[in-house]
Amino acid sequence: MARKIGSRYTAHQILGRGSAGTVWLGEGPDGPVAIKLLREDLASDQELVGRFVQERTALLGLEHPHVVSVRDLVVDGDDVALVMDLVRGTDLRTRLERERRLAPEAAVAIVADVADGLAAAHAAGVVHRDVKPENVLLDMQGPLGPGGAHPALLTDFGVAKLIDAPKRTRATKIIGTPDYLAPEIVEGLPARAAVDIYALATVLYELLAGFTPFGGGHPGAVLRRHVTETVVPLPGIPDELWQLIVQCLAKAPASRLRASELATRLRELLPALAGLPALEVDEPDDDPVVEPQEEPSAQAAPSAGDPARRTGAVSLVPGAKPDSNRDTHTSMRVPAPDELAGGARGTARAPRTPGTPRPGSARHRTAARRRRITLSVAGLALVAAVGAGAWWATSADDTPQDAPHSAPPVP
């Protein structure tokens, strides 16, 4: 059913849903458009609407071949909508779910396109804050690039910037998708341009491996891994590409490349990647484990019967419908410093025998503590036994065999 959006646009059908709103296929004065209609609770927030109006110039001014441009902002009654370019294609998550992992040349070409878009945004003072496969669109009508990759465009600029505002989000909350959050965001620091580089490097790792470097299991555990653990190496890719990924996944923001540098370096690597097949990587053993209370926790823990998710982001919206799994903004508690200090400094995603606790996890520490207690008890019993035997032997040697036993004299 058609729906009027302001006086210039008509929304015809729903293309997708997300936590910030619903995307419609629409029609405007200049032809087909995509219309992102914000949720009713967001649209009724006058402060938020005011910020959208104030940022109108910035939203409309961000134009780049690898960015989905915002054409117009509509505020009409209860409707607040962003009118955007219509990209005829699919998102990167859909392709990843279909193919599981991409050949290195195609993966690098796609990420290089996104890095170009981020470079333009960062130059304009805009930080995306939620780079992930769901927010990367592939233009199926555009010319094919290296490895047969379709042109990639980054979408949802401005929404993260405006919804995640200091007055709207308390300091005890963080916004984003756990698998792609930079360590500084987990620790409650401001989001700078470097957080987009970290998230994009995570996307590149996922395109190559089929899983994110720190994902899997309870969202609280995912957050801690970003801060405390190192990334598992990927065999079968050139060392220069691997070192680039490691640099962009550095815990310190200052150690990461800028978006323009990352795009240039990736395109320089493309000739060496031509013809390389998709990697054969063993997926980590993410046996579903309910962590004890001492682990960092989010608002909701997965039920014991939920299957382990090996790819994509950890869903933080319980009972999300299949058509609403493109969630963008979700509030979570920021773990305390003592919680972030826990855990192993090794590689959480390394394959291991099913049922074996991950080194450094609560289960691993509990098992180790039990072993120490058992060994301590056994040691005390052994010492007591040896001491008793020595006392008996000494007493037997000092007492004549024919002497009668008597009690010691009372002083």
C-alpha positions as CSV (number, residue, x, y, z in Angstrom):
1,M,0.0,0.0,0.0
2,A,1.4,3.4,-1.0
3,R,2.2,5.9,1.7
4,K,2.9,9.6,1.2
5,I,6.1,10.9,2.8
6,G,5.8,14.7,2.9
7,S,4.6,16.4,-0.2
8,R,7.2,15.1,-2.7
9,Y,7.7,11.4,-2.0
10,T,5.6,8.2,-2.1
11,A,6.7,5.0,-0.4
12,H,5.5,1.9,-2.2
13,Q,7.0,-1.2,-0.6
14,I,9.3,-2.2,2.3
15,L,12.8,-3.2,1.3
16,G,14.1,-4.0,4.8
17,R,13.9,-3.3,8.5
18,G,16.5,-2.2,11.1
19,S,16.6,-1.1,14.7
20,A,16.5,2.5,13.6
21,G,13.6,2.3,11.2
22,T,12.2,0.8,8.0
23,V,13.6,1.3,4.5
24,W,11.0,1.7,1.7
25,L,11.2,1.7,-2.1
26,G,9.9,5.1,-3.0
27,E,9.3,7.6,-5.8
28,G,10.3,11.2,-5.9
29,P,10.4,14.1,-8.4
30,D,13.6,12.8,-9.9
31,G,12.7,9.1,-10.0
32,P,13.1,6.0,-7.7
33,V,14.6,6.6,-4.2
34,A,15.1,4.7,-1.0
35,I,13.3,6.2,2.0
36,K,14.5,5.4,5.5
37,L,11.5,6.1,7.9
38,L,12.6,6.4,11.5
39,R,10.9,4.4,14.2
40,E,7.9,6.2,15.8
41,D,9.6,6.5,19.2
42,L,12.6,8.2,17.5
43,A,10.4,10.4,15.3
44,S,8.5,11.6,18.4
45,D,11.7,12.7,20.2
46,Q,11.8,16.4,19.5
47,E,15.4,16.8,20.6
48,L,16.4,14.1,18.0
49,V,14.3,15.7,15.3
50,G,16.0,19.0,16.0
51,R,19.4,17.4,15.6
52,F,18.4,15.9,12.3
53,V,17.3,19.4,11.1
54,Q,20.6,21.0,12.4
55,E,22.7,18.3,10.6
56,R,20.7,18.6,7.4
57,T,23.5,20.4,5.5
58,A,26.1,17.8,6.6
59,L,23.9,14.9,5.7
60,L,23.1,16.3,2.2
61,G,26.7,17.4,1.6
62,L,28.3,13.9,1.9
63,E,28.7,12.8,-1.8
64,H,31.0,10.1,-3.0
65,P,30.8,7.2,-5.5
66,H,31.2,4.7,-2.6
67,V,28.7,6.4,-0.3
68,V,24.9,6.1,-0.5
69,S,24.0,9.8,-0.6
70,V,21.2,11.4,1.3
71,R,19.1,13.5,-1.1
72,D,16.6,15.0,1.3
73,L,15.4,15.1,4.9
74,V,11.6,15.0,5.5
75,V,10.0,16.1,8.8
76,D,6.2,15.9,8.4
77,G,3.9,15.3,11.4
78,D,4.9,12.0,13.0
79,D,7.2,11.1,10.1
80,V,11.0,11.7,10.0
81,A,12.6,10.2,6.9
82,L,15.9,10.2,5.1
83,V,15.5,10.1,1.3
84,M,18.6,8.3,-0.2
85,D,19.9,7.1,-3.5
86,L,18.4,3.8,-4.5
87,V,21.1,1.1,-5.0
88,R,19.9,-1.8,-7.0
89,G,21.6,-4.8,-5.6
90,T,22.1,-6.5,-2.3
91,D,24.0,-6.0,0.9
92,L,27.3,-7.6,1.7
93,R,25.8,-9.7,4.5
94,T,23.5,-11.4,2.1
95,R,26.4,-12.3,-0.2
96,L,28.5,-13.5,2.7
97,E,25.7,-15.7,3.9
98,R,25.3,-17.2,0.4
99,E,29.0,-17.7,-0.3
100,R,30.4,-18.2,3.2
101,R,33.7,-16.5,2.4
102,L,35.1,-14.5,-0.6
103,A,38.2,-14.9,-2.6
104,P,40.9,-12.5,-1.4
105,E,40.9,-10.4,-4.5
106,A,37.2,-9.7,-4.4
107,A,37.2,-9.2,-0.6
108,V,40.0,-6.6,-0.8
109,A,38.4,-4.8,-3.7
110,I,35.1,-4.4,-1.8
111,V,36.9,-3.2,1.4
112,A,39.0,-0.8,-0.7
113,D,35.8,0.8,-2.1
114,V,34.4,1.2,1.5
115,A,37.7,2.7,2.7
116,D,37.5,5.3,-0.1
117,G,34.0,6.2,1.1
118,L,35.2,6.4,4.7
119,A,38.1,8.7,3.6
120,A,35.6,11.2,2.1
121,A,33.4,11.0,5.2
122,H,36.3,11.5,7.7
123,A,37.5,14.4,5.6
124,A,34.1,16.0,6.1
125,G,34.2,15.3,9.9
126,V,31.7,12.5,9.8
127,V,32.4,9.2,11.7
128,H,30.1,6.3,10.7
129,R,30.4,4.3,14.0
130,D,28.6,1.2,12.6
131,V,30.6,-0.2,9.7
132,K,29.5,-3.9,9.1
133,P,28.4,-6.0,6.2
134,E,24.8,-5.1,6.6
135,N,25.6,-1.4,5.9
136,V,27.6,-2.2,2.8
137,L,25.5,-2.3,-0.4
138,L,26.7,-4.0,-3.7
139,D,25.6,-2.2,-6.8
140,M,24.7,-5.1,-9.2
141,Q,24.2,-2.7,-12.1
142,G,27.7,-1.2,-11.7
143,P,30.8,-2.4,-13.6
144,L,32.7,-5.4,-12.2
145,G,35.9,-4.7,-10.5
146,P,38.9,-7.0,-9.5
147,G,37.9,-10.5,-8.7
148,G,34.4,-9.9,-10.2
149,A,33.4,-7.7,-7.3
150,H,30.5,-5.3,-7.7
151,P,31.0,-1.7,-6.6
152,A,30.5,-1.3,-2.9
153,L,28.8,1.6,-1.2
154,L,28.6,2.4,2.5
155,T,25.2,3.4,3.8
156,D,23.5,4.7,7.0
157,F,25.8,7.7,7.5
158,G,24.4,10.2,9.8
159,V,21.9,7.9,11.6
160,A,24.6,6.5,14.0
161,K,26.0,10.0,14.5
162,L,22.7,11.6,15.4
163,I,21.0,8.8,17.4
164,D,24.1,8.1,19.5
165,A,24.3,11.6,21.1
166,P,25.6,12.4,24.6
167,K,22.2,13.6,25.9
168,R,20.4,10.6,24.5
169,T,22.9,7.8,25.4
170,R,24.2,7.7,29.0
171,A,27.9,7.2,29.6
172,T,27.1,3.7,30.9
173,K,25.9,2.6,27.4
174,I,27.6,1.9,24.2
175,I,26.1,1.8,20.7
176,G,26.9,-0.6,17.9
177,T,27.2,-4.3,17.0
178,P,29.5,-6.3,19.3
179,D,31.6,-8.1,16.6
180,Y,32.8,-4.8,15.1
181,L,33.3,-2.5,18.1
182,A,36.7,-1.0,18.6
183,P,38.3,-1.5,22.0
184,E,38.2,2.2,22.8
185,I,34.4,2.2,22.4
186,V,34.1,-0.8,24.8
187,E,36.1,1.2,27.3
188,G,33.8,4.1,27.1
189,L,36.0,6.5,25.1
190,P,34.7,8.8,22.3
191,A,34.3,7.4,18.8
192,R,36.9,8.9,16.5
193,A,37.6,8.0,12.8
194,A,39.9,5.1,13.9
195,V,36.8,3.1,15.1
196,D,35.7,2.9,11.5
197,I,39.1,1.5,10.5
198,Y,38.9,-1.2,13.2
199,A,35.4,-2.2,12.1
200,L,36.4,-2.3,8.4
201,A,39.4,-4.5,9.2
202,T,37.0,-6.8,11.1
203,V,34.8,-6.9,8.0
204,L,37.8,-7.8,5.8
205,Y,38.8,-10.6,8.2
206,E,35.3,-11.9,8.1
207,L,35.1,-11.9,4.3
208,L,38.3,-13.9,4.1
209,A,37.7,-16.3,7.1
210,G,33.9,-16.6,7.2
211,F,33.8,-15.5,10.8
212,T,34.7,-12.4,12.8
213,P,38.0,-12.4,14.8
214,F,36.5,-11.8,18.2
215,G,32.9,-12.9,17.7
216,G,31.0,-15.9,19.0
217,G,29.1,-16.7,22.3
218,H,27.9,-14.2,24.9
219,P,28.0,-10.5,23.8
220,G,29.8,-9.6,27.0
221,A,32.5,-12.1,26.2
222,V,32.8,-10.6,22.7
223,L,33.3,-7.1,24.2
224,R,36.1,-8.4,26.4
225,R,37.9,-10.1,23.6
226,H,38.2,-6.8,21.7
227,V,40.1,-5.3,24.6
228,T,42.2,-8.2,25.9
229,E,42.9,-10.7,23.1
230,T,44.9,-10.9,19.9
231,V,43.7,-11.9,16.5
232,V,44.2,-15.4,15.1
233,P,46.4,-15.5,12.0
234,L,44.8,-16.6,8.7
235,P,46.9,-19.1,6.7
236,G,47.1,-18.8,3.0
237,I,47.1,-15.1,2.4
238,P,50.2,-12.9,1.6
239,D,52.0,-11.7,4.6
240,E,51.7,-8.1,3.5
241,L,47.9,-8.3,3.5
242,W,48.0,-10.0,6.9
243,Q,50.2,-7.3,8.4
244,L,47.8,-4.7,7.1
245,I,44.9,-6.4,8.8
246,V,46.8,-6.7,12.1
247,Q,47.8,-3.0,11.9
248,C,44.2,-1.9,11.5
249,L,43.0,-4.1,14.3
250,A,45.6,-2.6,16.7
251,K,44.2,-1.9,20.2
252,A,45.7,1.6,20.1
253,P,43.7,3.9,17.8
254,A,46.8,5.9,16.8
255,S,48.5,2.7,15.4
256,R,45.8,2.2,12.8
257,L,46.0,3.5,9.3
258,R,43.8,6.4,8.0
259,A,41.0,5.4,5.6
260,S,42.8,6.9,2.6
261,E,46.0,5.1,3.4
262,L,44.1,1.8,3.9
263,A,42.4,2.2,0.5
264,T,45.7,2.9,-1.3
265,R,47.5,0.0,0.4
266,L,44.7,-2.4,-0.4
267,R,44.6,-1.5,-4.1
268,E,48.4,-1.9,-4.3
269,L,47.9,-5.5,-3.1
270,L,45.3,-6.4,-5.7
271,P,47.6,-7.7,-8.4
272,A,49.3,-10.2,-6.1
273,L,45.8,-11.6,-5.1
274,A,44.6,-12.3,-8.6
275,G,43.5,-15.9,-9.0
276,L,43.8,-16.9,-5.4
277,P,40.9,-19.1,-4.2
278,A,38.8,-18.5,-1.1
279,L,40.7,-19.6,2.0
280,E,40.1,-23.1,3.5
281,V,39.9,-22.1,7.2
282,D,38.6,-24.3,10.0
283,E,35.9,-22.5,11.8
284,P,36.4,-22.1,15.5
285,D,34.6,-24.4,17.9
286,D,32.0,-22.1,19.4
287,D,30.2,-24.6,21.6
288,P,27.4,-22.7,23.3
289,V,28.5,-21.9,26.8
290,V,26.6,-19.9,29.4
291,E,29.3,-17.9,31.3
292,P,29.1,-17.5,35.1
293,Q,28.1,-14.1,36.7
294,E,31.8,-13.0,36.9
295,E,32.0,-12.6,33.2
296,P,31.0,-9.3,31.6
297,S,27.3,-9.4,30.8
298,A,24.9,-7.6,28.5
299,Q,21.2,-7.0,29.0
300,A,20.3,-10.5,27.9
301,A,22.2,-13.8,27.8
302,P,21.5,-16.5,25.2
303,S,19.4,-19.4,26.3
304,A,21.2,-22.7,26.8
305,G,19.5,-24.3,23.9
306,D,20.4,-21.7,21.3
307,P,22.8,-23.0,18.6
308,A,26.2,-21.4,18.3
309,R,26.4,-18.7,15.6
310,R,29.5,-19.0,13.5
311,T,29.2,-16.1,11.2
312,G,27.9,-12.5,11.4
313,A,27.1,-10.4,14.4
314,V,25.8,-11.5,17.7
315,S,22.1,-10.6,17.9
316,L,21.3,-8.4,20.9
317,V,17.6,-8.2,20.1
318,P,15.8,-11.2,21.6
319,G,13.2,-12.8,19.3
320,A,14.2,-10.7,16.3
321,K,12.2,-11.6,13.2
322,P,14.0,-12.8,10.0
323,D,13.2,-9.6,8.2
324,S,14.6,-7.4,11.0
325,N,18.0,-8.8,11.5
326,R,19.8,-5.8,10.1
327,D,20.0,-4.2,13.5
328,T,22.3,-1.1,13.8
329,H,22.0,0.5,17.2
330,T,21.7,-1.5,20.4
331,S,22.5,-0.3,23.9
332,M,24.7,-2.4,26.1
333,R,26.4,-2.0,29.5
334,V,30.0,-0.9,29.4
335,P,32.1,-3.5,31.3
336,A,33.9,-2.3,34.4
337,P,37.8,-2.1,34.3
338,D,38.2,-5.1,36.5
339,E,35.9,-7.1,34.1
340,L,37.9,-6.1,31.1
341,A,41.2,-7.0,32.8
342,G,40.1,-10.7,33.0
343,G,40.5,-13.3,30.2
344,A,43.3,-14.7,28.3
345,R,45.7,-12.7,26.2
346,G,45.8,-15.5,23.7
347,T,43.6,-16.2,20.8
348,A,40.0,-16.8,21.7
349,R,39.0,-18.0,18.3
350,A,41.6,-20.8,17.9
351,P,40.0,-24.2,17.1
352,R,39.8,-26.5,20.1
353,T,38.3,-29.9,21.0
354,P,34.5,-29.6,21.6
355,G,33.7,-29.3,25.3
356,T,37.2,-28.1,26.2
357,P,37.0,-24.8,28.0
358,R,38.7,-21.8,26.3
359,P,42.0,-20.9,28.0
360,G,41.4,-17.9,30.3
361,S,37.6,-18.4,30.3
362,A,35.6,-18.8,33.5
363,R,35.2,-22.5,32.9
364,H,39.0,-22.8,32.4
365,R,39.8,-20.9,35.6
366,T,37.2,-23.0,37.5
367,A,38.6,-26.3,36.3
368,A,42.2,-25.1,37.1
369,R,41.1,-24.0,40.6
370,R,39.5,-27.4,41.2
371,R,42.7,-29.1,40.1
372,R,44.8,-27.0,42.5
373,I,42.4,-27.7,45.4
374,T,42.5,-31.5,44.6
375,L,46.3,-31.4,44.4
376,S,46.6,-29.4,47.6
377,V,44.4,-31.9,49.5
378,A,46.3,-34.8,48.1
379,G,49.5,-33.2,49.1
380,L,48.4,-32.5,52.6
381,A,47.2,-36.1,52.9
382,L,50.6,-37.4,51.7
383,V,52.5,-35.2,54.1
384,A,50.4,-36.3,57.0
385,A,50.8,-40.0,56.0
386,V,54.6,-39.6,55.7
387,G,54.8,-37.7,59.0
388,A,52.7,-40.4,60.8
389,G,54.9,-43.2,59.3
390,A,58.1,-41.4,60.4
391,W,56.8,-41.0,63.9
392,W,55.8,-44.6,64.2
393,A,59.1,-45.8,62.9
394,T,61.0,-43.5,65.3
395,S,58.9,-44.7,68.2
396,A,59.5,-48.3,67.3
397,D,63.3,-47.9,67.1
398,D,63.6,-46.1,70.5
399,T,61.5,-48.6,72.5
400,P,63.0,-52.0,73.6
401,Q,60.9,-54.8,72.4
402,D,60.6,-56.4,75.9
403,A,60.0,-53.1,77.8
404,P,56.5,-52.5,79.1
405,H,54.7,-49.5,77.6
406,S,53.8,-46.9,80.2
407,A,52.5,-43.4,80.2
408,P,55.0,-40.5,80.3
409,P,55.6,-39.1,83.8
410,V,53.5,-36.2,84.9
411,P,55.7,-33.2,85.9
